[in-house]
């Protein structure tokens, strides 16, 4: 069986190199490439690939948000993260968003093929480094509800929604938030609508007060002990 793959990476040289490498590997056909998360979602909608090889740090829409959208909208497509980063702040949000595989960019061709085959078989396609990190966290005790070391967030809020809320409390506009998080303004509005609905908020003034009360942000001139 040949796996149909889309490659998403914001660096053109890296993206083209990955596409060239995949073209030499058995059992893989590259059907599209994307320079950011928005394009990755569009490529999945157009080509219905089996797997997306997803970078994490990208403009407009990052890899975590793109993974979440793809898994929600196109459940037949699996996501394997292919990134430079293997830290907790990158790993656990990606897995929570629905990624079934996680590789670092020092992975060889054989490792990429194994990860793709694994996720298509319903297994996890994790690099040895990531497997070791997960084992360390499991043996250290249960993960927090957020999964990545962060405290549990109120009202079922996601880490990204909480991040947007904090930036609202800092007085940022939607455009400012979009630039700060490297996502589109449409994605910012979606996060705001979701967090407003979850927290029962009507406007930004209520959102700021909510962030202060819940301890997600600090009022100007005050420090918390």
Order of alpha helices (4+ residues) and beta strands (2+ residues): beta-alpha-beta-alpha-beta-alpha-beta-alpha-beta-alpha-beta-alpha-alpha-alpha-alpha-alpha
